[in-house]
Amino acid sequence: MAFLSLDGIVKRYGDHTVVDGVGFRAEKGEFIVFVGPSGCGKSTLLRMIAGLEEITAGTLAIDGREVTHVEPAARQVAMVFQSYALYPHMSVFENMAFGLQMAKMPADEIRRRVEEAAAILQIGPLLQRKPRQLSGGQRQRVAIGRAIVRHPKLFLFDEPLSNLDAELRTQMRIEIARLHQKLGVTMVYVTHDQIEAMTLADRIVVLRAGRIEQVGTPSELYDAPVNTFVAGFIGSPRMNFLPATVAEAAEDRLTLTHPSFVDGRLVAAPRRGGARVGARGGARVGDRVTVGLRPEHLALDGAAPSLRLRAEMTENLGGSTQIYARPADGEALSILTPGRPAVAAGDELPVRVAPEQIYLFDGAGLAI
């Protein structure tokens, strides 16, 4: 039996549907990440799991118990918000202990739980400080510690790192991953940052307009996106897209045409590991398709080029370089290449991509 079960979950505000029939199951101890653009319903869905938003339709169960209309305090969940929401006049210890005190827990048990959580989060020396004496990362640890002391069955995180700078975000991602390994508790994490999703998740739930587009491990979503939306959302830098026409359709490969392809033609073969399905989607000669090219799969090694592009600008990333180059017809493509190649604006670039690294999507944007 799944530890967390959502069946046909709907949330409406009047005539406006924010979450539309979401169904999903998570196992005990899994780290699940909800991702999607702003307004896709991911935070609303998390708040419904917590009981902070009423469910319009559908059922929700936690650890085999239906909790669709159960009060938040009785669900045995703990939520960490984007805002730290610490009481400024209380010490770190008092902030972490407050919820347990309201539950009339014995003082010695409160102290034991707070000190245990502080040790896990390495904030033991900070217990007597006030929030104003803490850095952003330390405040977020206190907010997480306030959740840990409750010993919940389910942790919910609503974009907890959004207020931190880039260095602290990276550090806290590592801390949250370690926390999950140490506690072994089911966690559901909401973010709009797909890098956080890829590095933290056991499985990712990709949402758009209140519906699930795809569920899978980070590798599954990267290697086998079901449509152009998921393909463009998962991966950094995002996937490039080019329109093309099917010139030849064989069982194990498709030959495509576009003005930017060398000799006007490009061969796409089955993807490595069987993630791609060649002509499984029914591509026929003359069909219009979308070619997906990941920036890191585009090589400037000069060997058997596949595309000819004209460089527009480069970004030096230290150990790698991101190049923006425009095809003969269409928007500029992004190329991520190791090192610092000598590329100037206006240079013609012979770019190679392996046939098995090409993604294909039909006219409706579905993977083929």
C-alpha positions as CSV (number, residue, x, y, z in Angstrom):
1,M,0.0,0.0,0.0
2,A,1.3,3.5,-0.9
3,F,2.3,5.7,2.0
4,L,0.8,8.9,0.4
5,S,-2.1,8.5,-2.0
6,L,-3.8,11.2,-4.0
7,D,-6.9,10.2,-6.1
8,G,-8.6,12.6,-8.4
9,I,-7.7,15.7,-6.3
10,V,-9.4,18.9,-7.5
11,K,-9.2,22.4,-6.2
12,R,-11.5,25.2,-7.4
13,Y,-11.9,28.8,-6.4
14,G,-15.3,29.6,-7.8
15,D,-15.3,28.8,-11.5
16,H,-11.5,28.7,-11.6
17,T,-9.9,25.3,-11.4
18,V,-6.3,25.4,-9.9
19,V,-5.7,21.6,-9.5
20,D,-7.5,19.4,-11.9
21,G,-7.9,15.7,-11.1
22,V,-4.4,14.9,-9.8
23,G,-3.7,11.3,-8.9
24,F,-0.3,10.2,-7.5
25,R,1.2,7.7,-5.0
26,A,4.4,7.9,-3.0
27,E,6.1,5.1,-1.1
28,K,7.3,5.3,2.5
29,G,10.7,7.1,2.7
30,E,10.5,8.5,-0.9
31,F,11.7,12.1,-1.7
32,I,9.1,13.5,-4.1
33,V,9.5,16.8,-5.8
34,F,6.7,18.8,-7.4
35,V,8.0,21.1,-10.2
36,G,6.3,23.3,-12.7
37,P,6.1,27.0,-13.7
38,S,4.5,29.6,-11.5
39,G,0.7,29.2,-11.2
40,C,0.8,25.5,-12.1
41,G,-0.8,24.5,-8.8
42,K,2.2,22.8,-7.1
43,S,2.0,24.9,-3.8
44,T,-1.8,24.6,-3.7
45,L,-1.5,20.8,-4.0
46,L,1.1,20.8,-1.2
47,R,-1.2,22.9,1.0
48,M,-4.1,20.4,0.4
49,I,-1.8,17.6,1.6
50,A,-1.1,19.6,4.7
51,G,-4.8,20.4,5.2
52,L,-4.3,24.1,4.8
53,E,-6.5,24.2,1.7
54,E,-9.8,22.4,1.5
55,I,-10.0,19.7,-1.2
56,T,-12.9,20.4,-3.6
57,A,-13.1,16.8,-4.9
58,G,-11.0,13.6,-4.7
59,T,-9.5,11.7,-1.8
60,L,-6.2,11.9,0.1
61,A,-4.7,9.2,2.3
62,I,-1.5,9.2,4.5
63,D,-0.1,5.9,5.8
64,G,-3.2,4.0,4.9
65,R,-5.6,6.5,6.6
66,E,-7.9,8.7,4.6
67,V,-7.4,12.3,5.7
68,T,-9.3,14.2,3.0
69,H,-11.2,16.3,5.6
70,V,-9.1,15.8,8.7
71,E,-7.8,18.8,10.5
72,P,-4.1,19.7,9.8
73,A,-3.0,19.0,13.4
74,A,-4.3,15.5,13.2
75,R,-2.5,14.5,10.0
76,Q,1.0,14.0,11.5
77,V,2.6,16.2,8.8
78,A,5.1,19.1,9.2
79,M,5.5,21.9,6.7
80,V,8.5,24.1,6.1
81,F,7.5,27.3,4.3
82,Q,9.4,29.7,2.0
83,S,9.3,32.3,4.8
84,Y,11.1,31.2,8.0
85,A,8.2,32.6,10.1
86,L,10.3,32.6,13.3
87,Y,9.2,34.5,16.4
88,P,11.7,37.3,16.6
89,H,11.4,37.7,20.4
90,M,12.1,34.0,21.1
91,S,15.4,32.2,21.1
92,V,16.1,29.4,18.7
93,F,15.3,26.9,21.4
94,E,12.0,28.6,22.2
95,N,11.1,28.7,18.5
96,M,11.7,25.0,18.1
97,A,9.9,24.1,21.3
98,F,6.9,26.3,20.9
99,G,4.6,23.8,19.1
100,L,5.5,21.1,21.6
101,Q,4.7,23.4,24.5
102,M,1.3,24.2,23.0
103,A,0.7,20.4,22.8
104,K,1.4,20.2,26.6
105,M,4.4,17.9,26.1
106,P,6.6,17.3,29.2
107,A,9.5,19.7,29.5
108,D,12.2,17.0,29.6
109,E,10.8,15.4,26.4
110,I,10.7,18.9,24.7
111,R,14.3,19.5,25.6
112,R,15.4,16.1,24.4
113,R,13.6,16.5,21.0
114,V,15.0,20.1,20.5
115,E,18.5,19.1,21.3
116,E,18.3,16.0,19.1
117,A,17.0,18.1,16.2
118,A,19.7,20.7,16.8
119,A,22.4,18.1,16.7
120,I,21.1,16.7,13.4
121,L,21.1,20.2,11.9
122,Q,24.3,21.3,13.6
123,I,22.8,24.3,15.3
124,G,23.4,23.2,18.9
125,P,25.5,26.3,19.7
126,L,22.8,28.6,18.4
127,L,20.0,27.5,20.7
128,Q,20.1,30.6,22.9
129,R,20.4,33.1,20.0
130,K,17.6,35.2,18.6
131,P,16.6,35.0,14.9
132,R,18.1,38.4,14.2
133,Q,21.5,37.0,15.2
134,L,21.4,34.2,12.6
135,S,22.2,34.0,8.9
136,G,19.6,33.1,6.3
137,G,20.8,29.5,6.2
138,Q,20.8,29.2,9.9
139,R,17.2,30.5,10.1
140,Q,16.1,28.0,7.6
141,R,17.7,25.2,9.7
142,V,15.7,26.5,12.7
143,A,12.5,26.3,10.6
144,I,13.4,22.8,9.5
145,G,14.2,21.9,13.1
146,R,10.8,23.1,14.3
147,A,9.3,20.5,11.9
148,I,11.7,17.7,13.0
149,V,10.8,18.0,16.7
150,R,7.2,17.0,15.9
151,H,8.4,13.6,14.6
152,P,5.9,13.8,11.7
153,K,5.1,11.0,9.3
154,L,5.4,13.3,6.3
155,F,7.6,16.4,5.7
156,L,6.3,19.1,3.3
157,F,8.6,21.7,1.9
158,D,7.2,24.8,0.0
159,E,10.1,26.4,-1.9
160,P,12.2,26.5,1.3
161,L,15.4,27.8,-0.4
162,S,13.9,30.7,-2.5
163,N,15.0,33.4,-0.1
164,L,18.7,32.2,0.0
165,D,21.6,33.3,-2.2
166,A,23.1,30.9,-4.7
167,E,25.9,29.6,-2.4
168,L,23.5,29.0,0.5
169,R,20.9,27.3,-1.8
170,T,23.6,24.8,-2.8
171,Q,24.6,24.2,0.8
172,M,21.1,23.8,2.0
173,R,20.2,21.4,-0.8
174,I,23.0,19.1,0.5
175,E,21.7,19.5,4.1
176,I,18.2,18.6,3.1
177,A,19.4,15.5,1.2
178,R,21.5,14.4,4.2
179,L,18.5,15.0,6.5
180,H,16.3,12.7,4.3
181,Q,19.0,10.0,4.4
182,K,19.3,10.3,8.2
183,L,15.5,10.4,9.0
184,G,14.2,8.1,6.3
185,V,10.9,9.9,6.3
186,T,8.7,10.6,3.3
187,M,9.3,14.1,2.0
188,V,7.3,16.2,-0.6
189,Y,9.2,19.2,-1.9
190,V,7.9,22.0,-4.1
191,T,10.2,24.1,-6.2
192,H,10.2,25.9,-9.6
193,D,13.9,25.2,-9.8
194,Q,14.5,22.1,-11.8
195,I,18.1,21.8,-10.6
196,E,16.8,21.4,-7.1
197,A,14.4,18.8,-8.4
198,M,17.1,16.8,-10.3
199,T,19.5,16.8,-7.4
200,L,17.1,16.0,-4.5
201,A,14.3,13.8,-5.9
202,D,13.8,10.1,-5.9
203,R,10.9,10.9,-8.3
204,I,9.7,14.2,-9.9
205,V,6.1,15.2,-10.5
206,V,6.0,17.7,-13.4
207,L,2.9,19.9,-13.3
208,R,1.3,22.2,-15.8
209,A,-2.0,24.1,-15.4
210,G,-3.1,22.0,-12.5
211,R,-2.4,18.6,-14.2
212,I,0.4,16.1,-14.1
213,E,2.4,16.0,-17.3
214,Q,4.9,13.2,-16.2
215,V,6.1,11.4,-13.1
216,G,9.5,9.6,-13.1
217,T,13.0,9.6,-11.7
218,P,15.3,12.5,-12.7
219,S,17.0,10.3,-15.2
220,E,13.7,9.1,-16.7
221,L,12.5,12.6,-17.2
222,Y,15.8,13.7,-18.7
223,D,16.2,10.7,-21.0
224,A,12.6,10.1,-22.0
225,P,10.4,13.2,-21.7
226,V,6.8,12.5,-22.8
227,N,6.4,15.9,-24.5
228,T,8.1,19.2,-25.4
229,F,6.9,20.8,-22.2
230,V,8.7,18.3,-20.0
231,A,11.7,18.2,-22.3
232,G,12.1,22.0,-22.2
233,F,11.5,22.1,-18.4
234,I,13.9,19.4,-17.3
235,G,17.6,20.1,-18.1
236,S,19.8,23.1,-17.7
237,P,20.3,24.9,-20.0
238,R,16.9,24.0,-21.5
239,M,16.5,21.8,-24.6
240,N,16.7,23.4,-28.0
241,F,13.9,22.9,-30.5
242,L,13.9,23.0,-34.3
243,P,11.1,22.2,-36.8
244,A,11.8,19.6,-39.4
245,T,10.1,17.4,-42.0
246,V,10.3,13.6,-42.2
247,A,12.0,12.7,-45.6
248,E,12.5,9.0,-45.0
249,A,11.0,6.7,-42.3
250,A,12.7,3.3,-41.7
251,E,12.1,0.9,-38.8
252,D,15.3,2.0,-37.0
253,R,15.8,5.6,-38.1
254,L,14.2,8.7,-39.5
255,T,15.8,11.1,-42.0
256,L,14.8,14.7,-41.4
257,T,15.1,17.8,-43.5
258,H,15.7,21.4,-42.4
259,P,17.8,24.2,-44.0
260,S,20.3,24.2,-41.0
261,F,21.1,20.5,-41.4
262,V,24.3,19.8,-43.3
263,D,23.2,18.8,-46.8
264,G,19.7,19.6,-45.6
265,R,19.3,16.3,-43.9
266,L,19.7,14.8,-40.4
267,V,19.4,11.2,-39.3
268,A,17.7,10.3,-36.0
269,A,18.3,6.8,-34.6
270,P,16.7,5.0,-31.6
271,R,17.9,6.7,-28.3
272,R,20.4,4.9,-26.1
273,G,18.9,2.6,-23.6
274,G,15.7,2.3,-25.7
275,A,14.4,5.6,-24.3
276,R,13.4,6.6,-27.9
277,V,11.2,4.6,-30.1
278,G,12.1,5.5,-33.7
279,A,9.0,5.3,-35.7
280,R,6.8,4.0,-32.9
281,G,4.8,7.2,-32.8
282,G,3.7,6.7,-36.4
283,A,6.0,9.3,-38.1
284,R,5.5,9.1,-41.8
285,V,7.2,10.7,-44.8
286,G,6.1,14.3,-45.1
287,D,5.1,14.7,-41.4
288,R,6.1,17.9,-39.6
289,V,8.1,17.1,-36.4
290,T,10.0,19.0,-33.7
291,V,13.7,18.1,-33.2
292,G,14.9,18.4,-29.6
293,L,18.6,18.9,-29.1
294,R,20.1,19.2,-25.6
295,P,22.9,21.9,-25.4
296,E,25.4,19.5,-23.8
297,H,24.9,17.0,-26.7
298,L,26.0,19.6,-29.4
299,A,29.7,19.2,-30.1
300,L,32.2,21.5,-31.8
301,D,34.8,18.8,-32.4
302,G,34.7,19.3,-36.2
303,A,33.9,15.6,-36.8
304,A,31.1,14.9,-39.3
305,P,29.1,18.0,-38.5
306,S,25.3,17.7,-38.4
307,L,24.2,21.4,-38.3
308,R,25.7,24.7,-39.5
309,L,25.0,27.6,-37.2
310,R,26.2,31.2,-36.9
311,A,27.5,32.3,-33.5
312,E,25.8,35.3,-31.9
313,M,27.3,35.5,-28.4
314,T,29.2,33.4,-25.8
315,E,29.1,33.2,-22.0
316,N,32.2,32.1,-20.1
317,L,31.2,29.8,-17.3
318,G,34.7,29.0,-16.1
319,G,35.1,25.3,-16.9
320,S,32.6,25.5,-19.8
321,T,31.2,27.9,-22.3
322,Q,27.7,28.5,-23.3
323,I,27.4,29.6,-27.0
324,Y,24.2,31.0,-28.6
325,A,24.1,30.4,-32.3
326,R,21.4,30.9,-34.9
327,P,20.3,28.4,-37.6
328,A,19.4,29.4,-41.1
329,D,15.8,29.4,-40.1
330,G,14.5,29.8,-36.5
331,E,15.5,30.9,-33.0
332,A,19.0,30.8,-31.6
333,L,20.2,27.5,-30.2
334,S,22.2,27.0,-27.0
335,I,25.5,25.0,-27.1
336,L,27.2,24.0,-23.8
337,T,30.8,22.9,-24.5
338,P,33.8,22.2,-22.2
339,G,36.6,24.7,-21.9
340,R,36.8,28.0,-23.7
341,P,36.7,27.6,-27.5
342,A,37.7,30.6,-29.6
343,V,34.3,31.6,-30.9
344,A,33.4,35.1,-32.0
345,A,30.1,36.6,-33.0
346,G,29.5,35.9,-36.7
347,D,31.6,32.7,-36.8
348,E,30.1,29.8,-38.7
349,L,30.0,26.8,-36.4
350,P,30.0,23.2,-37.7
351,V,28.0,21.4,-34.9
352,R,27.8,17.6,-34.5
353,V,25.1,15.7,-32.7
354,A,24.9,11.9,-32.5
355,P,21.8,10.4,-34.1
356,E,20.9,8.6,-30.9
357,Q,21.0,11.8,-28.9
358,I,18.2,13.5,-30.9
359,Y,14.8,13.8,-29.4
360,L,11.7,13.9,-31.7
361,F,8.2,15.1,-31.0
362,D,5.1,15.1,-33.2
363,G,2.9,18.0,-34.3
364,A,1.1,17.8,-30.9
365,G,4.4,18.0,-29.0
366,L,4.3,14.3,-27.9
367,A,7.4,12.2,-28.0
368,I,7.8,9.8,-31.0
